[in-house]
Amino acid sequence: MENRKKVAFYTLGCKLNFSETSTIARNFQDEGFDRVEFEEVADIYVINTCSVTENADKQFKQVVKKALKNNNKAFVAAVGCYAQLKPEELAAVDGVDLVLGATEKFKITDYINDLSKNDMGEVHSCEISEADFYVGSYSIGDRTRAFLKVQDGCDYKCTYCTIPLARGISRSDTLQNVLQNAKEISAQNIREIVLTGVNIGDYGKGEFGNKKHEHTFYELVQELDKVEGIERLRISSIEPNLLRNET
């Protein structure tokens, strides 16, 4: 019988991170890996990091220790916002083998097979200006509700916020793709969807710096309301200045 490698995941931060972790996990399963709980022995531990909380560094190190306590020979990979902002710092944490930035995290299975243990973690990061394309994601099988990513990045330049530096410019999934993902969620008998993103009220901006809104957030909600089987839509945080009267 084939000895399939086991992979486990830990998510720090927001609902958007949860949706992306779930999609990354499915990518691993498509490549022949078995997903196990983080508390179990695994060959690979993937940690989706957060940069918003004050204790991001401390939390990350604690999770790495948990992983290595389960299996001190396992590979540990860091992805997410903190991995984009401070890749070298994460790579220097004892036990970390791979750090992937904003444009690389969904390609993680391309890196894992060639990974080897070194004193310093391997880093694949980018200039945040390169993060101008969109990768859709949604959670499924983790909870009774699904987190559906519809938008990523932010064009605001708030001095207190690192998210634009971690995720890049505002860009959205196409209406067609969002509806297809919603139908796939419904097919799994999940009846509630939480719409997630960095700035979901800015939904409609395209990839590669296209600032024209192809659709509005209101139009998105109207179309999602027509998806058979979905009984409830929830909206995560939204900027009120982006709402229109009809919304």
C-alpha positions as CSV (number, residue, x, y, z in Angstrom):
1,M,0.0,0.0,0.0
2,E,1.3,3.4,-0.9
3,N,2.7,5.4,2.0
4,R,1.0,8.8,1.6
5,K,2.5,11.8,3.3
6,K,0.5,13.6,5.9
7,V,0.0,17.4,6.1
8,A,-1.6,19.5,8.8
9,F,-2.6,23.2,8.9
10,Y,-2.9,26.0,11.5
11,T,-4.5,29.3,10.7
12,L,-3.8,32.5,12.6
13,G,-5.9,35.6,11.9
14,C,-9.0,36.4,9.9
15,K,-11.8,34.6,8.0
16,L,-9.9,35.3,4.8
17,N,-7.0,33.3,6.1
18,F,-9.3,30.4,6.9
19,S,-10.7,30.4,3.4
20,E,-7.2,30.4,1.9
21,T,-6.0,27.6,4.2
22,S,-8.9,25.4,3.2
23,T,-8.0,25.9,-0.5
24,I,-4.3,25.2,0.1
25,A,-5.3,22.0,1.9
26,R,-7.4,20.9,-1.0
27,N,-4.4,21.5,-3.3
28,F,-2.4,19.2,-1.1
29,Q,-5.1,16.5,-1.2
30,D,-5.3,16.8,-5.0
31,E,-1.5,16.0,-5.0
32,G,-2.0,12.9,-3.0
33,F,-1.4,14.1,0.5
34,D,-3.6,13.1,3.5
35,R,-4.8,15.9,5.6
36,V,-4.7,15.3,9.4
37,E,-5.4,17.5,12.4
38,F,-2.6,19.8,13.6
39,E,-2.4,17.9,16.9
40,E,-1.5,14.7,15.1
41,V,1.8,13.5,13.7
42,A,2.3,14.9,10.2
43,D,5.2,15.0,7.7
44,I,4.4,18.7,6.9
45,Y,2.9,21.5,9.0
46,V,1.7,24.6,7.2
47,I,1.1,27.7,9.2
48,N,-1.0,30.5,7.7
49,T,0.3,33.6,9.5
50,C,-1.2,37.0,10.5
51,S,0.4,40.4,10.7
52,V,-2.4,42.4,12.3
53,T,-2.1,41.2,15.9
54,E,0.5,42.7,18.2
55,N,1.7,39.2,19.2
56,A,2.0,37.8,15.7
57,D,5.7,36.9,16.2
58,K,5.1,35.2,19.5
59,Q,2.0,33.3,18.3
60,F,3.9,32.0,15.3
61,K,6.8,30.7,17.3
62,Q,4.4,29.0,19.7
63,V,2.7,27.2,16.8
64,V,6.0,26.1,15.4
65,K,6.9,24.6,18.7
66,K,3.6,22.7,18.8
67,A,4.3,21.3,15.4
68,L,7.8,20.1,16.2
69,K,6.6,18.6,19.5
70,N,4.3,16.4,17.4
71,N,7.1,15.4,15.0
72,N,10.6,17.0,15.3
73,K,11.5,15.7,11.9
74,A,8.6,17.3,10.1
75,F,8.9,20.1,7.6
76,V,7.4,23.4,8.7
77,A,6.1,26.0,6.1
78,A,5.0,29.5,6.8
79,V,2.6,31.4,4.4
80,G,0.4,34.4,4.7
81,C,0.7,38.1,5.7
82,Y,3.5,37.8,8.2
83,A,5.4,35.6,5.8
84,Q,5.2,38.4,3.2
85,L,6.1,41.2,5.5
86,K,9.0,39.6,7.4
87,P,10.1,36.5,5.5
88,E,13.7,36.5,6.7
89,E,12.6,36.8,10.4
90,L,10.3,33.8,10.0
91,A,13.0,31.8,8.1
92,A,15.3,32.3,11.0
93,V,12.9,30.8,13.5
94,D,14.2,27.4,14.7
95,G,12.5,24.6,12.8
96,V,11.0,26.6,9.9
97,D,12.0,25.2,6.5
98,L,10.0,27.2,4.0
99,V,8.6,30.7,3.9
100,L,6.3,31.7,1.0
101,G,5.1,35.3,0.3
102,A,1.8,36.6,-1.2
103,T,2.4,35.4,-4.8
104,E,3.8,32.0,-3.9
105,K,1.6,30.5,-1.1
106,F,-0.9,28.8,-3.5
107,K,2.1,27.2,-5.3
108,I,3.3,25.5,-2.1
109,T,3.1,22.0,-3.4
110,D,5.6,22.9,-6.1
111,Y,8.2,23.6,-3.4
112,I,7.5,20.9,-0.9
113,N,8.8,17.9,-2.8
114,D,12.2,19.5,-3.3
115,L,12.5,20.8,0.2
116,S,15.4,19.8,2.5
117,K,16.3,20.5,6.1
118,N,18.7,23.4,6.5
119,D,19.8,25.7,9.3
120,M,17.9,28.5,7.7
121,G,14.5,28.3,6.1
122,E,14.1,28.7,2.4
123,V,12.4,31.9,1.3
124,H,10.3,32.6,-1.8
125,S,8.9,36.1,-1.5
126,C,8.2,39.0,-3.9
127,E,7.8,42.7,-4.2
128,I,4.2,43.4,-3.1
129,S,3.6,45.2,-6.4
130,E,3.8,41.8,-8.1
131,A,0.7,40.7,-6.1
132,D,-1.7,42.0,-8.6
133,F,-3.5,38.8,-9.7
134,Y,-6.3,37.1,-8.0
135,V,-6.6,33.6,-6.6
136,G,-10.0,32.5,-5.4
137,S,-10.6,30.4,-2.3
138,Y,-13.3,29.1,0.0
139,S,-13.5,26.9,3.1
140,I,-15.4,23.7,3.1
141,G,-15.6,20.8,5.5
142,D,-14.1,22.8,8.3
143,R,-17.3,24.3,9.8
144,T,-21.1,24.4,9.3
145,R,-20.7,27.6,7.3
146,A,-18.3,28.4,4.5
147,F,-16.0,31.4,4.1
148,L,-16.0,32.5,0.5
149,K,-13.3,34.9,-0.6
150,V,-14.5,37.4,-3.1
151,Q,-11.9,40.2,-2.9
152,D,-8.2,40.6,-1.9
153,G,-5.9,43.5,-1.2
154,C,-6.6,47.2,-0.4
155,D,-5.9,50.5,-2.1
156,Y,-6.2,52.5,1.2
157,K,-3.0,53.8,2.6
158,C,-3.8,54.0,6.3
159,T,-0.7,54.7,8.2
160,Y,-1.5,52.2,11.0
161,C,-2.3,49.3,8.7
162,T,0.2,46.8,7.1
163,I,-2.4,44.9,5.0
164,P,-1.7,46.7,1.7
165,L,2.0,45.8,2.2
166,A,1.1,42.2,3.0
167,R,-1.6,41.6,0.3
168,G,-1.2,44.2,-2.4
169,I,-3.7,46.2,-4.3
170,S,-7.4,45.7,-4.3
171,R,-8.6,43.1,-6.8
172,S,-11.6,40.8,-7.1
173,D,-12.8,37.5,-8.3
174,T,-15.1,37.5,-11.3
175,L,-18.8,37.3,-10.7
176,Q,-18.9,34.0,-12.6
177,N,-16.2,32.4,-10.5
178,V,-17.8,33.5,-7.2
179,L,-21.1,32.0,-8.2
180,Q,-19.5,28.8,-9.3
181,N,-17.7,28.5,-5.9
182,A,-21.0,29.2,-4.2
183,K,-22.7,26.4,-6.1
184,E,-19.9,24.0,-5.1
185,I,-20.4,25.0,-1.5
186,S,-24.1,24.4,-1.8
187,A,-23.5,21.0,-3.3
188,Q,-21.8,20.0,0.0
189,N,-25.0,20.8,1.9
190,I,-23.6,23.9,3.4
191,R,-26.4,26.5,3.7
192,E,-24.5,29.6,5.1
193,I,-21.8,31.6,3.4
194,V,-19.7,34.3,4.9
195,L,-18.3,36.7,2.3
196,T,-14.7,37.5,3.0
197,G,-11.9,39.7,1.7
198,V,-9.8,42.6,2.9
199,N,-12.1,45.3,1.7
200,I,-15.2,43.6,0.3
201,G,-17.1,46.8,-0.3
202,D,-14.5,47.5,-3.0
203,Y,-15.6,44.3,-4.9
204,G,-15.5,44.6,-8.7
205,K,-12.0,45.8,-9.4
206,G,-10.2,43.5,-11.7
207,E,-6.7,42.1,-11.8
208,F,-3.4,43.7,-12.8
209,G,-4.3,47.2,-11.7
210,N,-7.7,47.4,-13.5
211,K,-9.6,49.9,-11.3
212,K,-12.8,49.8,-13.2
213,H,-15.6,48.1,-11.2
214,E,-17.0,45.4,-13.5
215,H,-19.7,44.7,-10.9
216,T,-20.7,46.2,-7.5
217,F,-20.8,44.5,-4.2
218,Y,-24.6,45.0,-4.3
219,E,-24.9,43.2,-7.6
220,L,-22.7,40.4,-6.2
221,V,-25.0,39.9,-3.3
222,Q,-28.1,40.0,-5.5
223,E,-26.7,37.2,-7.7
224,L,-25.5,35.0,-4.7
225,D,-29.0,35.3,-3.3
226,K,-30.2,33.3,-6.3
227,V,-27.9,30.3,-5.7
228,E,-30.1,27.3,-4.9
229,G,-29.4,25.8,-1.5
230,I,-27.8,28.9,0.1
231,E,-30.1,30.1,2.7
232,R,-28.0,32.8,4.5
233,L,-25.3,35.2,3.4
234,R,-23.2,36.9,6.0
235,I,-21.0,39.9,5.4
236,S,-17.7,40.4,7.2
237,S,-16.4,43.9,8.0
238,I,-17.2,46.5,5.3
239,E,-16.2,50.1,4.9
240,P,-19.4,52.3,5.1
241,N,-18.1,54.9,2.7
242,L,-18.2,52.2,-0.1
243,L,-21.9,51.4,0.4
244,R,-24.5,52.9,-1.9
245,N,-28.1,53.8,-1.1
246,E,-29.4,50.6,-2.6
247,T,-27.1,48.5,-0.5
